[in-house]
Amino acid sequence: MGVVEKDSTVISFSSQAMKPTNWKDWYYAFGSSWGTVKMRFIIDVTGITNFDQVPDDYDYLIYLNGKLKSKMFEYNSTHDQPLQEADGTLVEFENPYIWE
């Protein structure tokens, strides 16, 4: 046995939404824009919490896009202000064939 220089690890957790590294792969469902408020909305509406694997089913991704647009319309219709990021940018779900 030798000298133990480091025998502990610190793990940090955050409730802050983080942009998935493969965000571009999800664009058919979520559009190209990203923000923390948008990410929270996606999680709340779809229940998806693991974004590592993008479904192969193009129709399912288009379905998610439509569902998110519908829920966004519902949200914006029932609140005084439309859903927006902290900087005032409106949360939007672009058409799935548009990439900025």
N, C-alpha and C positions, 0 to 999 in steps of 0.2 A: 504494500500500500504506500502511496505517496501522499503528498500534501494536497488537500482539497482546497482549490482556490475559489471555486464558486459552486455552491451546493443549493442554490435556489434560483427560481425564475419568477419574474413578475409578469403577470398577464393582465392586460387592461381591457376593459369593456366600455363601450360607449353606446348611448342610445341615438347618436347622430347617424343618420343614413349616409352610407358611403356608395360612391359610384362603382358598380361592378366593372372589373377589368375588361370584360367582354361586352360592354354596353352596346357597341355597334351591332353585335350579333342579334340583339333584341329589337332592332329598329322597326321591324314589321309590326310588333305589338305596341311599342312605347314611343315611337318617333325618335328623332335625333337629339332633341334638347334634353338636358338632365338638370335636376336640382334636388335638394334635400326634401323639400315639401312634395314635389312630384313623386319622389321615391317612396315616401311614407304613404301617399295616396295609392300608389300601385300596390304596395304591400297590403294595405287595408282592404282594397277592392278585390284583389285577386287571391290573396292568401299566400302568394308566392314569397318565400323567404330565402330560398337558395337559388341564386342566379347563375351558378356555375355551368349548368347544362341547359342549353337552349333547345326547346322541343323541335323535332324535325318536321312536325306537321305545320305547314304553312297556313292551312285553314284555321288551325287553333290559334296561331299568332294573330291572324286577322280578326278572329273572334274576340281575343283579348283587347285588341285595339278598339273595336266597336263597343265592347262592354265598358272600357275606361272612358270613352267619349260620352257614352250614355250617362254614366255616373257623374262625370264632370258637368254635363248639362244639368243634371238633377241638383248637384251641389250648388252650382252658380245660380240656379233658379230659386233656391231656397235660402240664400244668404245675401246680405246687403252688399258685400264685396265678392268679386270672383276670387277663386283660389289663386294665390300668388306666392312667389318666393319672398324671402325677407327683403330683397332689394326691389320688390315691386313687379318683377317679371311675372307675367301671367303664366300659370301652368297650362300647357297645351299638349294634346296628343295629335301630332301631325299625321297626315295621310301616310300610310305605310310605304308608299313608293317614293316618297320624297326624302332625300338626305341632304343636309346642309353641309 
